[in-house]
Amino acid sequence: MSVYGVKEYSRIREIKGPLLIVEGVSGVAFDEIVEVELQSGEKRRGRVLDVSKGVAVVQVFEGTTGITTTGTKVRFLGRPLEIPVSEDMLGRIFNGLGEPIDGGPPVLAEEERDVNGAPLNPAEREFPEDFIQTGVSAIDGMNTLVRGQKLPIFSGSGLPHNILAAQIARQATVRGEGEEFAVVFAAIGIKYDDYLFFKKFFEETGALNRVAMFVNLADEPAMIRLVTPRAALTLAEYLAFERDMHVLVILTDMTNYAEALREISAAREEVPGRQGYPGYLYSDLASIYERAGRVKGKKGSITQMPILTMPNDDITHPIPDLTGYITEGQIVLSRELYNRGIYPPINVLMSLSRLMKEGIGPGKTREDHAAVSNQLYSAYSRGVELRSLAAVVGEESLSPTDRKYLEFADAFEKRFLKQGERENRTIEQTLDIAWEILSILPEEELTNIKEELIRKYHPKYRRLNI
């Protein structure tokens, strides 16, 4: 039966995990929102996953527990899942479907938007090139984040990726404009104590008034995990392109999202791909990651930092592997550095920002930035290699220059990489620290830096100039 465009059916053929198989449907579309009414009068929501030959597959957000094949009514509402969006959502906490869970009043929507977003015309995209200062030396100095970029954090279970994400969310600013980011924070399948950590951190640091949190806890249905990042990005798109804000979107943990996708795929009995994940994992992740960037004629922007925990610290696992293809680099956290008490434990030799060269240099950071970064990479890489050699032949067997590289590697980790959880370094402070540790090396070893830059910024010459 149909009333005002709403189609209602009661022929449920089968219930499979979180899915309802509804027979005899017509005029039903993919991704349409659904209302399921149980015999008790309880109502749940869902969406259409598949329609074929009069049969619709419906995923129920709240799960199918208590639903029976008889006496249950399924209403197809003729529209996709939409959430209300408003600038007033900053400073508030929502569930994965965009409903307030902080005890505050309902959101007065300025408009309602489809959570799937609208595809951006590639020709309308602006190339990202504005430096974002995160206050974290390992990122700002060597893996620079650029406004409009997608730069994920690859982590492992037990590593402090949540602390790093919260620190970046609090400290990120666009140089030159001096304005803080609006932060849209999507927590996907996280534990309750992690949720409390983020909430407390943002409240204590005063950042909560510019943060909108979307929270999906680990004990909630997997269905909502698939909606949470899309709901968060829908608000981000509104704030960036309608309210001209710079928006930083942090998605944690995308591994939980992919696990939920695998669970739904298995329930639908789809042919599995690598390690049981669906064959469309790449395109599904891309539908989330590509909702970032800058648009011609718009002042605002969306910068994305997805966080994912690599199962068994395996960077070749399908989730980090495919994420690396879609995004513009990665920040990789190291368990070895973490075990040695270094925070943030960023493995710079495995990390990369493909857009770094566009966002640094004169007028953006400093003229010596690119050369200093290249020299740090070169020297630290050699220092790490010499550590392995010294473990075999002994440090006394190395040349005096090689021992300087070992000293440099230790100083790099303890003075450049290591910093406090609430320590916010400017790019000038980061580069000055870099010059101090580079001065450990003989000047002739600084082969990646031009002579005029050495004479301008090297501590030895700066002291003479003073």
N, C-alpha and C positions, 0 to 999 in steps of 0.2 A: 504494500500500500504506500501511497505517496501523499504527503501533506506539506504544502508550501515548499516543495523541492526536497523534502526529507523522505527518504525511502526506508521502510521498515520491513524486516524479515524475521521469521522465527524458525526457519529450517536450518538447524545447525547439524551438519553431517558428522563432524568429528572435532574433538578438542585434543590438540597435540602440544604439550608444554604450554608456552605462552600464546599459542595460536588457536584461532577459531576458524573452521572451514564452513562457510555459509553457502548453501545451495540456492538455486533459482533466482539469482540476482540479475538485474538488468540496469543499464545506465549508470553503473558504478565505475569510478575512475581510480587509477593508481594514486596512492598517497592521500586519499580522501579521509577525512576525520570521521570517526565512528563513535556512537554512544551505545554501550551495552547495558541493558536493564535486566537484572536478575529477578528471580521469582520473589525475593524478599523486598524488592523495590530499590535495592542498592544500584547505583549507576557507576559505571566505569567507562574510561575512554580508551580508544585505540585508533589505529590507522590501517588502511588497506595496503598490504604488501604486494598482492598479486591478484589479477582478475583474468579468468580464462574460461570460456564456454559456460557462462552462467554460474561459475563458482568463484567466490572471493575468499582470499586468505587474509584474515584480520589479526594483527598483533595487538594484544591488550596491554596497555601501559602498566596497570596495577596487577597484572597476572591473572590467571584463569582459575585460581583456587575458589571453589564454591560455585562455579558456573556449571550448569547441566545442559544437556542437549535438548531438553524439553522445558518449556516455560520461560525460556530466555528470549528477549527481544533485542534485535540488532538494528540500530538506526544509522543509515548512511546520510551524513549531513550535507553532502554536496559541496564541501569546501575543504581546503587543506588545513593542517594544524597552524593556527595563528597565535601569536602572543601580543599582548599590549606593550607598546614601547613609549618611553617618556624620559626626559632628562631627569625627572624626579626619581628615577630608579637608581641613580648614583647614591651611595650611602645605604643601600638596602640589600637584604639577603633573600634569595628566592630558591625554590626547588628547581628541579631539572625542567619543569614545564612552565617556568616563569611566574609561579604563584608565590606571594610573600610568605616567608616562614620565620620572620623576625619579630612577629607580634605587632607590626605596624599596620597602618590602614591600607586598604587596597590601592593599587596604582591607578591614578587618573590618567588614562591612556590618551596620548596625543594622536595616536593611530594604532591600528593593529596590522601586523605584518606576518606573511608566510615565513615559517621558520627555515624553509629551504632556500630563502634568499632569491635574488634575481641575478642571473649571470651578467658579469661585466663584459662589455665589448673590449677585447684586447687592444683595439686601436685607441680606446679612450684612457688607457692606463698611462700614468706618468712613471718614468723610471725612478726608483728609489735612490736618493743621493744625499739625504740630510743626516748628519751624524746624531746618534742618540747616545747621551752619556748615561751609563748605568751606574757609575761609581765603582765598578768592579774592574780592577786593572787587567786581569787576564782576558776580559771581554773587550773593554775599551781600547786597550793597547795592542792586542794581537788578533782579536776576532770581532772586529767592530760591528755593532748593530746599527742598521740604517733604517730610517723611517719608511715604513711600507714593506719591510722585509719579513720573510718567514724564516726564523732561526730557531730550530728545536734544541732542546737539551736532552741528550742521551745519558741516562743514569742507570743505576742498578739498585736492587732492593737494599734498603738500609742506608743508602747514601743521602746526603743532605740536600737533595734537589728541591724539596719544599722550602727549606730555609733560603736557598739561593733565589727561588722564584719570588718569595715574599720580599726579599731585599731589593730585587730588581724592580718589582712593582712599586715599592715605596720610593726608590731613588731616581727612576728614569725621567730624564728631561731632554728636551730638544735644545741644543746649544744655539745661542743667538736669540732665540725667542724667549728663553727663560721660563717657559710655562711647563707645568707638570702635566703628565698624561692623565687622562681618565682611564681607569683600569677596569676591564671586564674580565672577571676571574671565574673560570668554569672548573669546578672540582668534580671529576667523573669517577664514580665508584670508589671514593676514598673512605678511610676509616673515620669514625666519629672523633677520635682524638686529633686526627689531622685537621678536620674541620674546625675544632676548637682552637688549634694552634693558629690557623690562618685568621680566624675571627679575632682572637686575642691580639695577634701581632698588628693587624690593621687598626684595631681600636687603640692600642697603646701608643702607636706611632703617629696617630692622628690622620692616617691615610684613608680610613674607612669612608670619609665623606666624599671621596672621589673614586670609590671602588663599588662596582656592582658585582655581587657574588651569586653564582648559580651553583647550587650544591646538590649532588646526587651521591648518597651514601652507599656503602658496599652492601648493606642489607636491603636495599631497595631493588625493585625489579629491573632486570637487564634492559628491558624495553626503554626505560627512561634514560639509560646511558646513551642511547643512540640519538636522543633528542637534545640532551643537555648542551653539547657544544654548538649545536645549530641554533638553539634559543639564545645562547650567549652572543653568538656572532650576529644574530638578527638585531639585537640591541646595539652592538658595536657599529654595525652599518648605519643605523639611524643616527647615532651620536656623531659619527665621522662625516657622513655625507649630507645630513640634514641640519646638524647643529655645529658643523665646522670644528669638531674637536679632534685632537690627536689621541687615538685610542690604542692602548696596549692590551692585547688579548693573551691571557695565559691559560692554557688548557692542560690540566693535569688530572689523570694520567691517561694518555692516549692508548696505552697498552690495555687498560681496562675497557676502553671503548672497543678496541679490536676484538677482545675476548667476548664481549657481548654480541658483536657482529657474527663471530664464529658460532656462538650458541644459537642465534636465530637462524643462521644458515643451516645448521645441523637439524634444527626442528623442521625446517622446510624441505629437508632431504635433498639439498642441492649437492652437486658434485664438488667435493672439496679440492682445494689447491694445496699449496705448500703448507705442511704441518697442520692441515685441517682447516685453514682459513679459506674463506670463499675466494673464487677466482677474481672477483671484482673488488678485492681489498684495495688495490691501487687506486681505482677510480673513485671508490668511496672515500678514502683518505683525501684524495685530491679535491673532492667536493667540499671538504672542510678547509684544507690548507689554502686553497686558491681564493678564499674569501678574505683576502688581505691585499693591501696595496694603496696606491694613490690614484685619484681620478682627475683628469684634466678639468680645470675650472672649479675644482673643489679645494677648499683650504684644508679640510680634515684628512686624516689618514688612518689606516688600520695596520698596526705592526703585530705580528703573531709570534709567540714563543710557546710552541707545544712542548710538553714534557712527557717523556716515555721511559719506563723502566725496562731495560733489556733483559729478557729472561736468561738466567745464567750468565749475565754480563756479555751476551753474545751479540756483537754488533752486526753479524750477518743474519740474524733472525729476521723473518719477513717484515715485522713491523718497523724496526729501525732501517732496514734495507730499503724498503719502499719509501719511507719518509724521506730518506736522504736523496732519492731521485726527484721528489716533488719540491722540496724546500731548497733554500739558498745557503746551504752549509749545515753545520751542527756544532754544538758545544758538548764535548764528551767528558763526563766525570770519571775519575780514576779511583778505584778501590785502594790501590797501593798508596797514593798520596793521602787519601782519607785515613788509612791506618797509621800513617806517620804524623797525624795531627795537623794536616794542612787544610785550611778552609779558605776559599772554595777549592775543592780538589779537582781543578780543571786540567785535563791532559791536553795541553796546547798543541802537542805534536800530532794528535789525532783530531783536533778541532779545526774548523774552517769557516770563514765567512766569505762567501763568493762575491758579495757586494762591498766588501771593505774598502777596496781601492776607490770606489765612487764617493765614499763618505768622509774621506780623510784628506789632509793636506792643508795648504795655506787657505785661510778664510773659513775653514771648517774645524780643523783641530790645530795642527802646528806643522810647519814645513818639514820637520825632521821625523814625523810620525812613521811614514812608510819605511824609510831607511832603518830607523831604530827597530821597528817590528821585524824586518827581514834579518837584521843582525841578531836579535834575540832568538829567533827561530834557529838560525845557523849555529850559534854558540851553544844553546841549550841542547840541541840535537847531538853535537859533538861531545858535550859533557856527559850525556846519558850513555853514549857509546863507550866513552872512556871508563865510566863506572864499571861496565861489564868487563872490560879488559883488565882493569885494576883488580877485580875480584879473582882473576885467574893468575896474573903475573905479579901482583902486588903493586901498591902505589909507588914504592921507591924505585921501581923499574921504569917509571914514566919520565918523560922529559920535563924540565921546569915549566915549559909552556903548557904541556898536557895537564900538569898539576894545577895550573891557573884555571884551566877549563873545568876541572873538578870543583875548584873553589867557587867558580862562577855558577855552576849548576846548583850547588847548595844555597848560595845567596839568592839565586833566581827564585827558588821554591820558598825560601823562608822570608824574603823581603818583598818580592814582586807578586808572586802568586798569593801568598798568605796575607789575609787581612781580616779585620773584625766583621762580625755579622751585621753590624750597623755602621761600619766605616764607609763613608762616602767620599771617594777620591775624585778630584777633578782630573781631566785628561792631562793638564799640566803637571799635576802631582805624579800621575802614573808615568809620564815620560821622564820626569826628573829622577824618579826611583830607578827607571830603566838605565839612565845614563850613569847613575852611581854604581850599579852592579856591573855595567859594561866597562867601567874604569878599572875593574880588577884585571881585565885582560890587557896585554901589551897593545899599545896603540896601533902597531902594524897589523894586528889581527882583526881590526875593525874594517874589513874589506868591503862591507856592504854600505858604508857610509861615506859620503863625499868629504873631502878635506875641509871645505869651508863650514860644513855642519859640525864636524868634530871641533874645530877651533871656536865655534860659537857656543856649543852646548856641553862639551866635555868638561867635567868638574875641574880638571887641572887648569884649563884655560879660563874658565869662569872665575876661578879664584884669582888668577893673574889679572884679569880684566877689572875685578873689583879693587 
